[in-house]
């Protein structure tokens, strides 16, 4: 049976994401834009293969999602490839949580039985006029169902593998996933989507779901793995001073990366004015053809790239080895103090995909048992 209790326990099974292949972009009519995205696709898979090779060198079993062209939603936006599995799934202890369901909710039955019979088939849905697709989505939540179905198919082989291990699988709230949750033995730390989130409501829900854990709400204002990383007992790397560190991780060294790396991404700052900081392809910041393709057709693929500008988004292999996307002196000096070896695996298009190495992977199984690092807590 798979299990994960602490993020630094030796990694045994890991999911690595996948993008669309170069031929997916044949629909792009402008030659230099199509060529650009074909190159991004090819180099993204090359970088994934480098990540896989490094993991396998440590004896890690690697699983990958399937990828297929699923068409568009009611606004003619392409559905996203399975690039960042951690955004929608997590293993907590020996229970696997996912934010999408294989069962069809009642609203899907309403679609199928409604006066819009063509809406019940994804292939037929793609051929409907845009105005009809949007009405289907508005009346029956069709886009949400379509995205859930899309993810279920992409990750089905991985879910089957987890089931074969005997793990319990649950459909969870959207704040129970690997991008927002840190598993530190008996303590679970849940990040918030924004700084105004209702922490009391989240606390009530997680206390009900995890009665055998101590739960904490951390006001991260977005994905917590883009804000801080617990690297090993006694060491955190963080973007900024979160006031709760003294309470949630008492006595740990916190290495801050405030205001670092911005000079190296100056063109990204310029592009923020056009795309709200959601993506960056270096060298094409002012290419209106590229901007139009991304914003018109790939809108759902984009996150908020500022979360992963800095190097807090890391994958811990074991207490002595960590994978990162590039060099950072402050972080590497901290690693040396703690006897940690960093392994650089470049991801050339991280600013387009908005995913650090923690985002594009998902640990399913780590050696070890639950440890209580803060036994004095109630």
C-alpha positions as CSV (number, residue, x, y, z in Angstrom):
1,X,0.0,0.0,0.0
2,X,1.3,3.5,-0.9
3,X,1.7,6.1,1.8
4,X,3.2,9.6,2.4
5,X,3.7,11.0,5.9
6,X,6.6,13.4,5.7
7,X,7.8,15.2,2.5
8,X,11.5,14.3,3.1
9,X,11.1,10.6,3.6
10,X,12.8,8.5,0.8
11,X,10.7,8.8,-2.3
12,X,9.6,5.5,-3.9
13,X,6.8,6.2,-6.3
14,X,6.3,9.6,-8.1
15,X,4.0,10.9,-10.9
16,X,5.6,13.2,-13.5
17,X,3.4,15.4,-15.6
18,X,3.0,15.4,-19.4
19,X,2.2,18.0,-22.0
20,X,0.6,17.9,-25.5
21,X,3.0,16.7,-28.2
22,X,4.3,19.0,-31.0
23,X,1.6,17.8,-33.5
24,X,-1.1,19.2,-31.2
25,X,-0.2,22.7,-32.4
26,X,-0.9,22.0,-36.1
27,X,-4.0,24.3,-35.8
28,X,-1.9,27.4,-35.4
29,X,-1.8,29.2,-38.7
30,X,1.0,31.7,-38.2
31,X,4.2,29.7,-39.1
32,X,6.6,31.2,-36.5
33,X,4.1,30.9,-33.7
34,X,3.3,27.2,-34.6
35,X,7.1,26.5,-34.7
36,X,7.6,28.2,-31.3
37,X,4.9,26.0,-29.6
38,X,6.2,22.9,-31.3
39,X,9.6,23.6,-29.9
40,X,8.1,24.3,-26.5
41,X,6.4,20.9,-26.6
42,X,9.5,19.1,-27.7
43,X,11.8,20.7,-25.1
44,X,9.2,20.3,-22.3
45,X,9.2,16.5,-22.9
46,X,13.0,16.5,-23.0
47,X,13.1,18.2,-19.7
48,X,10.5,15.8,-18.3
49,X,12.7,12.9,-19.4
50,X,15.7,14.5,-17.5
51,X,13.5,14.7,-14.4
52,X,12.5,11.0,-14.8
53,X,16.1,9.9,-15.3
54,X,17.2,11.7,-12.2
55,X,14.4,10.1,-10.2
56,X,15.1,6.7,-11.5
57,X,18.8,7.1,-10.6
58,X,17.5,7.1,-7.0
59,X,15.4,4.0,-7.6
60,X,12.1,5.9,-7.8
61,X,9.3,4.3,-9.8
62,X,7.8,6.9,-12.2
63,X,4.2,7.0,-13.3
64,X,2.9,9.3,-16.0
65,X,-0.6,10.5,-17.0
66,X,-2.1,9.9,-20.4
67,X,-2.5,12.8,-22.8
68,X,-5.1,13.2,-25.6
69,X,-6.7,16.1,-27.5
70,X,-10.0,16.6,-25.7
71,X,-11.3,19.6,-27.8
72,X,-12.5,22.8,-26.3
73,X,-14.9,24.1,-23.7
74,X,-18.0,26.3,-24.2
75,X,-15.7,29.3,-24.7
76,X,-13.6,27.5,-27.3
77,X,-10.6,27.2,-24.9
78,X,-8.5,24.1,-25.2
79,X,-8.6,21.9,-22.1
80,X,-5.3,21.7,-20.2
81,X,-2.8,18.9,-20.5
82,X,-1.9,17.0,-17.3
83,X,1.2,19.1,-16.6
84,X,0.8,19.7,-12.8
85,X,-0.7,16.6,-11.1
86,X,-0.1,18.0,-7.7
87,X,-2.7,20.8,-8.3
88,X,-5.5,18.3,-8.1
89,X,-4.3,15.3,-6.0
90,X,-2.4,14.3,-2.9
91,X,-1.6,11.1,-0.8
92,X,-2.1,11.8,2.9
93,X,-1.1,8.8,4.9
94,X,-2.4,5.9,2.9
95,X,-5.5,7.8,1.6
96,X,-5.5,9.3,-1.8
97,X,-7.4,12.5,-2.4
98,X,-8.4,13.9,-5.8
99,X,-10.4,17.0,-6.8
100,X,-12.2,15.3,-9.6
101,X,-14.7,12.5,-9.6
102,X,-15.3,9.4,-11.8
103,X,-18.9,9.4,-10.9
104,X,-21.3,11.6,-12.8
105,X,-23.2,14.1,-10.7
106,X,-26.9,14.7,-11.1
107,X,-26.4,17.7,-13.3
108,X,-24.8,15.5,-15.9
109,X,-28.0,13.4,-16.0
110,X,-30.0,16.6,-16.4
111,X,-27.9,17.4,-19.4
112,X,-28.4,14.0,-20.9
113,X,-32.2,14.0,-20.3
114,X,-32.7,17.7,-21.3
115,X,-33.9,19.3,-24.4
116,X,-30.2,19.6,-25.4
117,X,-29.5,15.9,-26.2
118,X,-26.4,16.8,-28.2
119,X,-24.8,18.1,-25.1
120,X,-24.5,14.5,-23.7
121,X,-21.7,13.6,-26.0
122,X,-18.3,15.4,-25.9
123,X,-17.7,14.8,-29.6
124,X,-21.2,16.2,-30.5
125,X,-20.6,19.1,-28.0
126,X,-17.5,20.2,-29.9
127,X,-19.5,20.5,-33.1
128,X,-22.2,22.6,-31.6
129,X,-22.3,26.4,-32.3
130,X,-20.5,28.4,-29.6
131,X,-23.7,30.1,-28.5
132,X,-25.3,26.7,-27.8
133,X,-22.3,25.3,-26.0
134,X,-22.3,28.3,-23.7
135,X,-26.0,27.8,-23.0
136,X,-25.3,24.2,-22.1
137,X,-22.5,25.2,-19.8
138,X,-24.5,28.0,-18.2
139,X,-27.6,25.8,-17.6
140,X,-25.9,22.5,-16.6
141,X,-22.4,23.3,-15.5
142,X,-21.1,21.5,-18.5
143,X,-17.6,23.1,-18.6
144,X,-17.0,21.9,-15.0
145,X,-18.2,18.4,-15.9
146,X,-16.1,18.3,-19.0
147,X,-12.9,19.4,-17.1
148,X,-13.5,16.7,-14.5
149,X,-14.1,14.0,-17.1
150,X,-11.0,15.2,-18.9
151,X,-8.8,14.9,-15.8
152,X,-10.3,11.5,-14.8
153,X,-9.3,10.1,-18.2
154,X,-5.8,11.6,-18.1
155,X,-5.1,10.1,-14.7
156,X,-7.1,6.9,-14.9
157,X,-4.1,4.6,-15.3
158,X,-2.5,6.2,-12.2
159,X,-5.7,5.9,-10.2
160,X,-5.9,2.2,-11.3
161,X,-2.4,1.7,-10.0
162,X,-3.3,3.2,-6.7
163,X,-6.4,1.1,-6.4
164,X,-4.3,-2.0,-7.1
165,X,-2.2,-1.2,-4.0
166,X,-5.3,-1.3,-1.8
167,X,-5.4,2.5,-1.0
168,X,-8.6,4.3,-0.2
169,X,-9.4,6.9,-2.8
170,X,-11.6,9.9,-1.9
171,X,-13.0,12.9,-3.9
172,X,-12.0,15.9,-1.9
173,X,-12.4,19.7,-1.5
174,X,-10.3,21.8,-3.8
175,X,-8.1,23.0,-1.0
176,X,-7.0,19.4,-0.2
177,X,-4.3,18.9,-2.8
178,X,-0.5,18.8,-3.0
179,X,-0.1,22.4,-4.0
180,X,-1.8,23.8,-0.9
181,X,-1.1,21.2,1.8
182,X,2.1,20.3,3.7
183,X,2.2,16.9,5.4
184,X,4.5,17.1,8.5
185,X,3.7,13.8,10.3
186,X,0.8,14.4,12.6
187,X,0.5,18.0,11.5
188,X,-1.2,19.1,8.3
189,X,-0.7,22.7,7.1
190,X,-3.4,24.0,4.7
191,X,-2.6,27.1,2.6
192,X,-5.3,29.6,1.6
193,X,-6.4,30.6,-1.9
194,X,-6.3,34.3,-0.9
195,X,-5.6,36.4,2.1
196,X,-9.3,37.0,2.7
197,X,-10.2,33.3,2.8
198,X,-12.6,32.2,5.6
199,X,-10.0,30.3,7.7
200,X,-12.6,29.2,10.3
201,X,-14.7,27.4,7.7
202,X,-11.6,25.6,6.2
203,X,-10.5,24.6,9.7
204,X,-13.9,23.2,10.5
205,X,-13.9,21.1,7.3
206,X,-10.4,19.8,7.7
207,X,-10.9,18.9,11.4
208,X,-13.9,16.8,10.3
209,X,-11.9,15.1,7.5
210,X,-8.7,14.5,9.5
211,X,-9.7,13.8,13.2
212,X,-6.4,11.9,13.8
213,X,-4.2,14.9,12.7
214,X,-3.5,18.3,14.1
215,X,-4.6,20.8,11.4
216,X,-3.3,24.3,10.8
217,X,-4.4,27.0,8.4
218,X,-1.5,29.0,6.9
219,X,-2.4,32.3,5.2
220,X,-0.3,31.8,2.1
221,X,-2.6,33.7,-0.3
222,X,-2.2,31.0,-3.0
223,X,-0.5,27.7,-3.5
224,X,1.6,27.1,-0.4
225,X,4.3,25.2,-2.5
226,X,4.9,28.5,-4.3
227,X,5.4,30.3,-1.0
228,X,7.5,28.0,1.2
229,X,9.1,24.5,1.3
230,X,9.8,22.4,4.3
231,X,13.0,20.8,3.1
232,X,13.8,18.6,6.1
233,X,13.2,18.8,9.9
234,X,14.7,22.1,11.0
235,X,14.8,23.9,7.6
236,X,12.2,25.9,5.6
237,X,12.9,27.9,2.4
238,X,10.3,30.8,2.1
239,X,9.5,33.8,-0.1
240,X,8.5,36.0,2.8
241,X,8.0,36.2,6.5
242,X,4.8,34.3,7.3
243,X,4.1,35.3,10.9
244,X,2.9,31.8,11.9
245,X,6.3,30.2,11.4
246,X,7.2,30.8,15.0
247,X,4.1,28.9,16.0
248,X,3.8,26.3,13.2
249,X,7.5,25.4,12.9
250,X,9.0,26.5,16.2
251,X,12.8,26.5,16.3
252,X,13.3,25.8,12.6
253,X,15.7,27.8,10.4
254,X,13.8,29.8,7.8
255,X,15.7,30.9,4.8
256,X,14.1,33.9,3.1
257,X,14.3,34.7,-0.6
258,X,12.6,38.1,-0.5
259,X,13.1,40.3,-3.5
260,X,15.6,37.9,-5.2
261,X,15.7,36.9,-8.8
262,X,13.5,39.7,-10.1
263,X,16.3,41.3,-12.1
264,X,16.6,38.0,-14.1
265,X,13.0,38.1,-15.1
266,X,12.7,41.8,-16.0
267,X,10.9,40.9,-19.4
268,X,8.3,39.0,-17.4
269,X,7.6,42.1,-15.3
270,X,7.0,44.0,-18.6
271,X,4.7,41.3,-19.9
272,X,2.7,41.4,-16.7
273,X,1.0,44.6,-18.0
274,X,-0.4,42.6,-20.9
275,X,-1.3,39.2,-19.3
276,X,-1.6,39.9,-15.6
277,X,1.5,37.9,-14.8
278,X,0.1,34.6,-15.9
279,X,2.8,33.3,-18.3
280,X,6.1,34.2,-19.9
281,X,8.0,32.9,-23.0
282,X,11.4,34.6,-23.0
283,X,12.1,36.5,-26.2
284,X,8.4,36.8,-27.2
285,X,7.2,39.3,-24.7
286,X,6.1,41.8,-27.4
287,X,5.1,39.3,-30.1
288,X,1.4,40.1,-30.6
289,X,0.9,36.9,-32.6
290,X,2.1,34.7,-29.7
291,X,0.2,36.7,-27.1
292,X,-3.0,36.4,-29.1
293,X,-2.7,32.6,-29.5
294,X,-2.0,32.1,-25.8
295,X,-4.7,34.5,-24.5
296,X,-7.3,33.4,-27.1
297,X,-6.9,29.6,-27.1
298,X,-4.9,28.5,-24.1
299,X,-6.4,30.6,-21.4
300,X,-7.2,27.7,-19.1
301,X,-3.6,26.5,-19.1
302,X,-2.3,29.5,-17.3
303,X,-1.8,30.0,-13.7
304,X,-0.1,32.8,-11.8
305,X,3.6,32.5,-12.7
306,X,4.8,34.8,-9.9
307,X,4.3,31.9,-7.5
308,X,7.1,30.0,-9.2
309,X,9.6,32.8,-10.0
310,X,11.7,31.9,-7.0
311,X,13.2,28.6,-6.0
312,X,11.0,27.6,-3.1
313,X,9.2,25.1,-5.4
314,X,11.4,22.0,-4.9
315,X,11.0,18.2,-4.8
316,X,12.7,16.4,-1.9
317,X,14.0,13.0,-2.8
318,X,15.2,12.1,0.7
319,X,16.7,13.9,3.7
320,X,20.0,14.4,1.9
321,X,18.9,15.1,-1.7
322,X,16.6,17.7,-3.3
323,X,15.7,18.5,-6.9
324,X,15.6,22.1,-8.1
325,X,15.2,23.8,-11.4
326,X,18.2,26.2,-11.1
327,X,20.9,27.6,-8.9
328,X,20.3,30.0,-6.0
329,X,23.2,30.8,-3.8
330,X,21.2,31.6,-0.7
331,X,19.3,28.2,-0.9
332,X,22.4,26.2,-1.8
333,X,24.4,27.7,1.1
334,X,21.5,26.6,3.4
335,X,21.6,23.1,1.9
336,X,25.3,22.9,2.6
337,X,24.7,23.8,6.3
338,X,22.2,21.0,6.6
339,X,24.1,18.3,4.6
340,X,21.8,18.4,1.6
341,X,22.9,17.8,-2.0
342,X,20.9,19.9,-4.6
343,X,20.3,18.3,-8.0
344,X,19.6,20.8,-10.8
345,X,17.2,19.6,-13.5
346,X,16.5,22.6,-15.8
347,X,12.9,23.2,-17.0
348,X,13.3,25.6,-19.8
349,X,9.7,26.7,-20.1
350,X,8.8,26.9,-16.5
351,X,7.6,30.5,-16.9
352,X,5.1,29.5,-19.6
353,X,3.8,26.4,-17.8
354,X,3.8,28.2,-14.4
355,X,5.0,25.1,-12.6
356,X,8.0,24.4,-10.4
357,X,9.3,20.9,-10.0
358,X,7.1,20.3,-7.0
359,X,4.1,21.3,-9.2
360,X,4.9,19.0,-12.1
361,X,5.4,15.9,-9.9
362,X,3.4,14.1,-7.2
363,X,4.8,11.8,-4.6
364,X,2.6,8.7,-4.2
365,X,4.8,6.6,-1.9
366,X,7.6,7.4,0.5
367,X,9.4,5.1,2.9
368,X,8.7,5.6,6.6
369,X,5.9,6.0,9.1
370,X,4.2,9.0,10.7
371,X,6.4,10.9,13.1
372,X,5.2,13.5,15.6
373,X,7.8,16.3,15.3
374,X,6.0,18.5,17.8
375,X,4.9,16.1,20.6
376,X,4.3,18.9,23.1
377,X,1.3,20.0,21.1
378,X,-2.2,19.1,22.1
